[in-house]
Amino acid sequence: MAITAAKVKELRERTGVGMMECKKALVAADGDMDAAAQLLRESGQAKADKKAGRVAAEGRIVVREAGNTAVIIEVNCETDFVANDDNFIAFAEDVAGLVLDKRPADVEALMALDTSSGETVEATRTALIAKIGENIGIRRFELIESQGSIGSYTHGSRIGAVVAFAGGDDALGKDLAMHVAASAPMCVDEAGVPAETLNSERAILVEQAKGSGKPAEIIEKMVDGRMRKYLAEITLVGQPFVKDPDVTVAKLLKQADASVSGFTRYEVGEGIEKKEDNFAEEVMAQIAQAGDKG
């Protein structure tokens, strides 16, 4: 059966796969459009499986809001070039909207949901891997609900923050989220610091202070003072406000008669061990491999 350019074009528009791959699939499927699309999906899955082991530490943070609820999600790829690809951006945005609408329990449940195209998120991800040629994954998401209001901020597409707060106004919410994005506090206040973290920090400070040779009661006061400084550095309310360092966030909240119940901050790739490529070594290795073949 003759495979026309029009059929190839139609299959490409339907699947997003390259023209030559579409033509090959149509030939293999005897011109059957549905069968060819199925073949491409299957080959896409094979490509996705091969790429699954590759580190995807780039990507985008997307934040979406609806009333007093927000979602923050991290979608990963391998390079910052693909992170700015229109298809990848559209996928990340669509998935964020789906989380906000359907509220899945976890990433596994999200992958099984149907998108607006009728395919699951997993099938859409697989097709995108085949089209773009990089490993793509949804790493994590969080739904944030507030009894009051939501403030959010994204710094480019690499850092995002969502704050649940009460009192104040929308401008305050954005300022608080901007501060969280910039200063990365551990928690809202001292009550949120894990006991083991406090105990570990105090033990370190005590050992450091013992070297001063001062009496025990003086050492205790020194350690208390340093613990207060430490807590001011790691808690949201203790930090100097990023837009006015002369004012702490606690004072900013008091001036607005507002409070923060929680926040979430994501940064692309945090905690992922990235492979450090040495371009010169890679080129030499390829030359050596070529020489061996010769």
C-alpha positions as CSV (number, residue, x, y, z in Angstrom):
1,M,0.0,0.0,0.0
2,A,1.4,3.4,-0.9
3,I,2.1,5.6,2.0
4,T,1.3,9.2,1.1
5,A,2.9,12.3,2.6
6,A,-0.5,13.4,3.9
7,K,-0.8,10.2,5.9
8,V,2.7,10.6,7.3
9,K,1.8,14.2,8.2
10,E,-1.4,13.2,9.9
11,L,0.4,10.5,12.0
12,R,3.1,13.0,12.9
13,E,0.5,15.5,14.1
14,R,-1.3,12.8,16.1
15,T,1.8,11.4,17.8
16,G,4.4,14.2,17.7
17,V,7.0,11.7,16.4
18,G,9.5,12.5,13.6
19,M,8.5,12.1,9.9
20,M,10.8,9.2,9.1
21,E,9.6,7.2,12.2
22,C,6.0,7.9,11.2
23,K,6.6,6.6,7.7
24,K,8.3,3.5,9.0
25,A,5.4,2.8,11.3
26,L,2.8,3.2,8.5
27,V,4.8,0.9,6.3
28,A,5.0,-1.7,9.0
29,A,1.2,-1.3,9.8
30,D,0.2,-1.5,6.1
31,G,-1.1,2.0,6.1
32,D,-3.4,1.5,9.1
33,M,-3.3,4.8,11.1
34,D,-4.4,3.3,14.4
35,A,-2.0,0.4,14.2
36,A,0.9,2.7,13.3
37,A,0.1,4.9,16.2
38,Q,0.1,1.9,18.5
39,L,3.5,0.8,17.1
40,L,4.9,4.2,17.8
41,R,3.6,4.1,21.3
42,E,5.2,0.7,21.8
43,S,8.5,1.9,20.4
44,G,8.2,5.0,22.5
45,Q,7.8,2.8,25.6
46,A,11.0,1.0,24.6
47,K,12.8,4.2,24.2
48,A,11.5,5.4,27.5
49,D,12.7,2.2,29.2
50,K,16.2,2.7,27.8
51,K,16.3,6.3,29.1
52,A,14.8,5.6,32.5
53,G,18.2,5.1,34.1
54,R,19.6,8.4,32.9
55,V,19.7,11.2,35.5
56,A,17.0,13.8,35.1
57,A,18.1,16.6,37.4
58,E,16.9,19.6,35.4
59,G,13.3,20.6,34.8
60,R,10.7,23.0,36.1
61,I,8.8,23.9,39.2
62,V,5.2,24.8,38.5
63,V,2.8,26.4,41.0
64,R,-1.0,26.6,40.3
65,E,-3.6,28.1,42.6
66,A,-7.4,27.8,43.0
67,G,-9.0,29.7,45.9
68,N,-7.3,28.7,49.1
69,T,-5.6,25.7,47.6
70,A,-2.4,25.4,45.6
71,V,-0.2,22.8,44.1
72,I,3.6,22.9,43.7
73,I,5.1,20.2,41.4
74,E,8.6,19.3,40.1
75,V,8.8,17.8,36.6
76,N,12.3,16.7,35.6
77,C,14.3,16.3,32.4
78,E,18.0,15.9,31.6
79,T,19.0,19.3,30.3
80,D,18.0,22.9,30.8
81,F,17.5,23.2,27.0
82,V,14.6,20.7,27.2
83,A,13.3,22.4,30.4
84,N,12.5,25.4,28.2
85,D,11.0,23.3,25.3
86,D,7.4,24.3,24.6
87,N,6.2,20.6,24.7
88,F,7.9,20.0,28.0
89,I,6.5,23.2,29.5
90,A,3.0,22.3,28.3
91,F,3.3,18.9,29.9
92,A,4.4,20.3,33.2
93,E,1.6,22.9,33.2
94,D,-1.1,20.3,32.3
95,V,0.1,17.9,35.0
96,A,0.0,20.6,37.6
97,G,-3.6,21.5,36.6
98,L,-4.5,17.8,36.8
99,V,-3.2,17.5,40.3
100,L,-5.1,20.6,41.4
101,D,-8.3,19.3,39.8
102,K,-8.1,15.6,40.7
103,R,-6.0,15.7,43.9
104,P,-4.2,12.3,43.5
105,A,-2.7,10.8,46.7
106,D,0.8,10.4,45.2
107,V,2.9,10.4,42.0
108,E,1.9,6.8,41.3
109,A,-1.8,7.7,41.4
110,L,-1.2,10.8,39.3
111,M,0.5,8.7,36.5
112,A,-2.7,6.6,36.2
113,L,-5.0,9.6,35.7
114,D,-6.3,10.5,32.2
115,T,-5.3,13.8,30.6
116,S,-7.5,15.9,28.4
117,S,-6.3,14.0,25.4
118,G,-7.7,10.8,26.8
119,E,-4.3,9.1,27.5
120,T,-2.9,8.6,30.9
121,V,-0.2,10.8,32.3
122,E,2.2,7.9,32.0
123,A,1.4,7.4,28.4
124,T,1.8,11.1,27.7
125,R,5.1,11.1,29.5
126,T,6.3,8.1,27.4
127,A,5.3,9.8,24.1
128,L,7.1,12.9,25.2
129,I,10.3,11.0,25.9
130,A,10.1,9.4,22.4
131,K,9.6,12.9,20.9
132,I,12.2,14.8,22.8
133,G,14.8,12.1,23.4
134,E,15.4,12.7,27.1
135,N,14.4,11.0,30.3
136,I,11.4,12.8,31.8
137,G,9.8,12.2,35.2
138,I,7.4,13.7,37.7
139,R,9.5,13.7,40.9
140,R,7.1,15.1,43.5
141,F,4.1,17.4,44.2
142,E,2.3,18.8,47.2
143,L,-1.1,20.2,47.6
144,I,-1.3,23.0,50.1
145,E,-4.6,24.1,51.6
146,S,-5.1,27.1,53.8
147,Q,-7.8,28.1,56.3
148,G,-7.0,31.7,55.2
149,S,-5.1,32.6,52.0
150,I,-2.4,31.3,49.7
151,G,0.7,33.2,48.6
152,S,3.0,31.9,45.9
153,Y,6.1,32.8,44.0
154,T,8.3,31.2,41.3
155,H,11.8,32.4,40.6
156,G,12.1,31.7,36.9
157,S,11.2,28.0,36.7
158,R,13.8,26.6,39.0
159,I,12.5,27.6,42.5
160,G,9.0,27.8,43.7
161,A,7.3,28.5,47.1
162,V,3.8,28.4,48.4
163,V,2.8,29.9,51.8
164,A,-0.5,29.3,53.7
165,F,-1.3,32.4,55.8
166,A,-4.1,34.3,57.5
167,G,-4.5,38.1,57.8
168,G,-2.7,40.6,55.6
169,D,-3.4,40.8,51.9
170,D,-2.3,39.3,48.5
171,A,0.8,41.5,48.4
172,L,1.9,40.1,51.8
173,G,1.3,36.6,50.6
174,K,3.6,37.1,47.6
175,D,6.2,38.7,49.7
176,L,6.2,35.8,52.2
177,A,6.5,33.3,49.3
178,M,9.3,35.3,47.7
179,H,11.1,35.3,51.1
180,V,10.8,31.5,51.4
181,A,12.1,31.0,47.9
182,A,15.1,33.3,48.5
183,S,16.0,32.3,52.1
184,A,14.9,28.7,52.3
185,P,13.9,28.5,56.0
186,M,13.6,25.1,57.6
187,C,10.2,25.7,59.2
188,V,7.9,28.4,60.4
189,D,9.1,28.7,64.0
190,E,11.0,26.9,66.7
191,A,8.1,24.6,67.3
192,G,8.6,23.1,63.9
193,V,12.3,22.2,64.4
194,P,12.8,18.5,65.1
195,A,14.0,17.7,68.6
196,E,17.0,15.7,67.3
197,T,18.1,18.7,65.2
198,L,18.0,21.0,68.3
199,N,19.8,18.4,70.4
200,S,22.5,17.8,67.8
201,E,23.1,21.6,67.3
202,R,23.3,22.2,71.1
203,A,25.8,19.4,71.6
204,I,28.0,20.8,68.9
205,L,27.9,24.3,70.4
206,V,28.6,22.9,73.9
207,E,31.7,21.2,72.6
208,Q,32.9,24.3,70.9
209,A,32.3,26.5,73.9
210,K,34.2,24.1,76.2
211,G,37.4,25.1,74.5
212,S,37.0,28.6,75.8
213,G,38.0,27.5,79.3
214,K,35.1,29.5,80.9
215,P,33.0,28.3,83.8
216,A,30.0,26.0,83.2
217,E,27.4,28.6,83.9
218,I,29.1,31.0,81.4
219,I,29.3,28.3,78.8
220,E,25.6,27.6,79.3
221,K,24.7,31.3,78.6
222,M,27.0,31.3,75.5
223,V,25.3,28.2,74.2
224,D,21.8,29.7,74.8
225,G,22.8,32.8,72.9
226,R,24.2,30.8,70.0
227,M,21.1,28.6,69.9
228,R,18.9,31.7,69.6
229,K,21.1,32.9,66.7
230,Y,20.8,29.5,65.0
231,L,17.0,29.4,65.3
232,A,16.8,32.9,63.9
233,E,18.7,31.7,60.9
234,I,16.7,28.6,60.1
235,T,13.1,29.7,61.0
236,L,10.9,31.8,58.8
237,V,9.8,34.1,61.6
238,G,13.4,34.6,62.9
239,Q,14.9,35.5,59.5
240,P,15.5,39.1,58.3
241,F,12.8,39.9,55.7
242,V,14.5,39.6,52.3
243,K,13.1,42.9,51.0
244,D,13.9,44.8,54.2
245,P,16.7,43.1,56.3
246,D,16.1,45.6,59.2
247,V,12.8,43.9,59.9
248,T,12.3,40.2,60.8
249,V,9.5,38.2,59.3
250,A,8.0,38.0,62.7
251,K,7.8,41.8,62.9
252,L,6.4,42.0,59.3
253,L,3.6,39.5,60.3
254,K,2.9,41.5,63.5
255,Q,2.6,44.7,61.6
256,A,0.0,43.1,59.2
257,D,-1.8,41.2,62.0
258,A,-1.1,38.1,60.1
259,S,0.3,34.6,60.7
260,V,1.8,31.7,58.7
261,S,0.5,28.1,59.2
262,G,2.9,26.5,56.8
263,F,4.9,26.7,53.6
264,T,6.5,24.5,50.9
265,R,9.6,25.3,48.9
266,Y,10.9,23.3,45.9
267,E,14.1,23.7,44.0
268,V,14.8,21.8,40.7
269,G,17.1,18.9,41.3
270,E,17.8,19.4,45.0
271,G,19.1,16.2,46.5
272,I,19.6,14.6,43.1
273,E,23.2,13.5,42.5
274,K,24.2,14.9,39.2
275,K,26.7,13.3,36.8
276,E,29.6,15.7,36.2
277,D,30.6,15.3,32.6
278,N,34.2,16.0,31.5
279,F,33.9,17.0,27.8
280,A,37.6,16.6,27.1
281,E,37.7,13.1,28.6
282,E,34.5,12.1,26.7
283,V,36.0,13.2,23.3
284,M,39.2,11.3,24.0
285,A,37.3,8.2,24.9
286,Q,35.3,8.4,21.7
287,I,38.6,8.9,19.7
288,A,40.1,5.9,21.5
289,Q,37.0,3.8,20.8
290,A,37.1,4.7,17.1
291,G,40.8,3.8,17.0
292,D,40.1,0.4,18.5
293,K,37.4,-0.3,15.8
294,G,39.9,0.6,13.1
